[in-house]
C-alpha cells in the first residue's frame, strides 16, 4: 500500500501599515523573523509587498516593475542592500518575478529561472491589489 503525501493547508495572515509605522528596514527585519519562525505572512508598505512562507523563505516585491529581493531562505536571513533615511529609501533589487496562476517564478541576475509552488499566492495577489489603490 502506498502512502499519499499529506497536504498541509497554508495559513497566512496579512497586515497593512500606516504611514507612522512605515520603515522598509523595519519590515525587512520583521519578515525575516517570521520566516525564521516559518510563519506565513504578507505585509504591505505603500506599493511594496513583503511576505514570508512556512518553508522559511521571505521576499520583498515591487509589483509595478516586477522587481524582487529574496530576504530569507529556509529560515536564514540573506544579505541585502537597503539604505533608508527619514525621507527616502534605496533598494538594490537583484531579481525579477511574476506570478502565474498558483506559482511564483523568479529570474535572478545570472538568468537562472526558478518556479516555486506553495507560496501564499492568493494573499500576495490581494496585497498587490491593495498597494495599487
C-alpha positions as a LaTeX table, in Angstrom:
\begin{tabular}{lrrr}
\hline
Residue & $x$ (\AA) & $y$ (\AA) & $z$ (\AA) \\
\hline
Unk1 & 0.00 & 0.00 & 0.00 \\
Unk2 & 1.46 & 3.35 & $-0.98$ \\
Unk3 & 1.33 & 6.38 & 1.25 \\
Unk4 & $-0.21$ & 9.58 & $-0.03$ \\
Unk5 & 1.57 & 12.82 & 0.67 \\
Unk6 & $-0.38$ & 14.84 & 3.17 \\
Unk7 & $-1.04$ & 18.41 & 2.13 \\
Unk8 & $-0.99$ & 20.87 & 4.98 \\
Unk9 & $-3.12$ & 23.95 & 4.49 \\
Unk10 & $-1.16$ & 27.13 & 4.10 \\
Unk11 & $-2.40$ & 29.61 & 6.64 \\
Unk12 & $-1.23$ & 33.16 & 6.43 \\
Unk13 & $-2.10$ & 36.48 & 7.92 \\
Unk14 & $-1.94$ & 39.89 & 6.29 \\
Unk15 & $-1.26$ & 43.28 & 7.82 \\
Unk16 & $-1.22$ & 46.82 & 6.47 \\
Unk17 & 0.92 & 49.57 & 7.97 \\
Unk18 & 0.04 & 53.19 & 8.41 \\
Unk19 & 2.44 & 55.98 & 7.44 \\
Unk20 & 3.71 & 56.49 & 11.01 \\
Unk21 & 4.62 & 52.79 & 11.26 \\
Unk22 & 6.44 & 52.73 & 7.93 \\
Unk23 & 10.05 & 51.57 & 7.79 \\
Unk24 & 11.40 & 49.44 & 4.97 \\
Unk25 & 14.31 & 48.12 & 7.03 \\
Unk26 & 11.98 & 47.52 & 9.99 \\
Unk27 & 9.68 & 45.43 & 7.81 \\
Unk28 & 12.64 & 43.52 & 6.38 \\
Unk29 & 13.68 & 42.53 & 9.92 \\
Unk30 & 10.08 & 41.67 & 10.83 \\
Unk31 & 9.51 & 39.45 & 7.79 \\
Unk32 & 12.90 & 37.74 & 8.25 \\
Unk33 & 11.94 & 36.89 & 11.86 \\
Unk34 & 8.66 & 35.44 & 10.64 \\
Unk35 & 10.49 & 33.37 & 8.02 \\
Unk36 & 12.78 & 32.02 & 10.75 \\
Unk37 & 9.63 & 31.03 & 12.70 \\
Unk38 & 8.14 & 29.56 & 9.49 \\
Unk39 & 5.14 & 31.83 & 9.90 \\
Unk40 & 3.50 & 32.74 & 6.57 \\
Unk41 & 2.59 & 36.44 & 6.49 \\
Unk42 & 2.03 & 39.17 & 3.94 \\
Unk43 & 2.76 & 42.83 & 4.72 \\
Unk44 & 2.29 & 45.88 & 2.51 \\
Unk45 & 4.11 & 49.16 & 2.82 \\
Unk46 & 2.82 & 51.51 & 0.16 \\
Unk47 & 3.20 & 49.59 & $-3.08$ \\
Unk48 & 5.87 & 47.26 & $-1.64$ \\
Unk49 & 4.88 & 43.72 & $-0.65$ \\
Unk50 & 6.80 & 41.69 & 1.93 \\
Unk51 & 5.99 & 38.05 & 2.54 \\
Unk52 & 7.24 & 35.07 & 4.49 \\
Unk53 & 6.41 & 31.41 & 3.97 \\
Unk54 & 6.05 & 28.25 & 6.01 \\
Unk55 & 9.15 & 26.93 & 4.23 \\
Unk56 & 11.20 & 29.76 & 5.79 \\
Unk57 & 11.56 & 31.96 & 2.71 \\
Unk58 & 10.96 & 35.71 & 2.75 \\
Unk59 & 10.69 & 38.18 & $-0.12$ \\
Unk60 & 10.29 & 41.86 & $-0.88$ \\
Unk61 & 8.39 & 42.63 & $-4.09$ \\
Unk62 & 7.91 & 45.79 & $-6.12$ \\
Unk63 & 4.88 & 44.85 & $-8.24$ \\
Unk64 & 4.84 & 47.80 & $-10.63$ \\
Unk65 & 8.17 & 46.84 & $-12.21$ \\
Unk66 & 8.17 & 43.15 & $-11.24$ \\
Unk67 & 11.27 & 43.52 & $-9.06$ \\
Unk68 & 12.13 & 41.11 & $-6.24$ \\
Unk69 & 14.62 & 40.73 & $-3.43$ \\
Unk70 & 14.89 & 37.45 & $-1.54$ \\
Unk71 & 15.27 & 38.26 & 2.16 \\
Unk72 & 15.48 & 34.76 & 3.69 \\
Unk73 & 15.87 & 31.18 & 2.59 \\
Unk74 & 14.98 & 28.17 & 4.74 \\
Unk75 & 14.70 & 30.50 & 7.75 \\
Unk76 & 18.14 & 32.06 & 7.31 \\
Unk77 & 18.33 & 35.82 & 6.58 \\
Unk78 & 20.05 & 36.72 & 3.33 \\
Unk79 & 22.27 & 39.78 & 2.86 \\
Unk80 & 20.66 & 42.76 & 1.16 \\
Unk81 & 21.45 & 46.33 & 0.27 \\
Unk82 & 18.74 & 48.64 & 1.53 \\
Unk83 & 19.53 & 52.19 & 2.54 \\
Unk84 & 16.85 & 54.16 & 4.34 \\
Unk85 & 16.67 & 57.69 & 5.70 \\
Unk86 & 13.69 & 59.53 & 7.17 \\
Unk87 & 12.96 & 60.97 & 3.73 \\
Unk88 & 13.64 & 58.12 & 1.28 \\
Unk89 & 14.97 & 54.63 & 0.73 \\
Unk90 & 17.01 & 52.76 & $-1.88$ \\
Unk91 & 16.75 & 49.03 & $-2.56$ \\
Unk92 & 19.27 & 47.13 & $-4.65$ \\
Unk93 & 16.96 & 44.71 & $-6.46$ \\
Unk94 & 18.63 & 41.57 & $-7.79$ \\
Unk95 & 15.74 & 39.60 & $-9.28$ \\
Unk96 & 12.55 & 39.92 & $-11.26$ \\
Unk97 & 9.42 & 37.92 & $-10.59$ \\
Unk98 & 6.00 & 37.04 & $-11.89$ \\
Unk99 & 3.02 & 35.18 & $-10.52$ \\
Unk100 & 1.42 & 32.72 & $-12.89$ \\
Unk101 & $-1.73$ & 31.03 & $-11.61$ \\
Unk102 & $-0.61$ & 29.45 & $-8.33$ \\
Unk103 & 3.16 & 29.56 & $-8.85$ \\
Unk104 & 5.81 & 32.14 & $-8.05$ \\
Unk105 & 8.50 & 32.47 & $-10.73$ \\
Unk106 & 11.71 & 34.42 & $-10.37$ \\
Unk107 & 14.68 & 35.19 & $-12.57$ \\
Unk108 & 17.97 & 36.04 & $-10.88$ \\
Unk109 & 20.81 & 38.22 & $-12.16$ \\
Unk110 & 22.54 & 35.23 & $-13.79$ \\
Unk111 & 19.44 & 34.46 & $-15.85$ \\
Unk112 & 18.53 & 31.40 & $-13.80$ \\
Unk113 & 14.76 & 30.86 & $-13.65$ \\
Unk114 & 13.02 & 29.09 & $-10.77$ \\
Unk115 & 9.38 & 28.14 & $-10.29$ \\
Unk116 & 8.07 & 27.74 & $-6.73$ \\
Unk117 & 4.80 & 26.09 & $-5.72$ \\
Unk118 & 3.31 & 26.52 & $-2.25$ \\
Unk119 & 3.74 & 30.24 & $-1.59$ \\
Unk120 & 0.66 & 32.16 & $-0.30$ \\
Unk121 & $-0.20$ & 33.40 & $-3.81$ \\
Unk122 & $-3.82$ & 34.44 & $-3.07$ \\
Unk123 & $-2.69$ & 36.65 & $-0.18$ \\
Unk124 & 0.18 & 38.09 & $-2.23$ \\
Unk125 & $-2.24$ & 38.98 & $-5.04$ \\
Unk126 & $-4.56$ & 40.70 & $-2.55$ \\
Unk127 & $-1.64$ & 42.67 & $-1.11$ \\
Unk128 & $-0.58$ & 43.76 & $-4.59$ \\
Unk129 & $-4.12$ & 44.94 & $-5.31$ \\
Unk130 & $-4.22$ & 46.89 & $-2.02$ \\
Unk131 & $-0.94$ & 48.59 & $-2.91$ \\
Unk132 & $-2.32$ & 49.74 & $-6.25$ \\
Unk133 & $-5.30$ & 51.56 & $-4.72$ \\
\hline
\end{tabular}
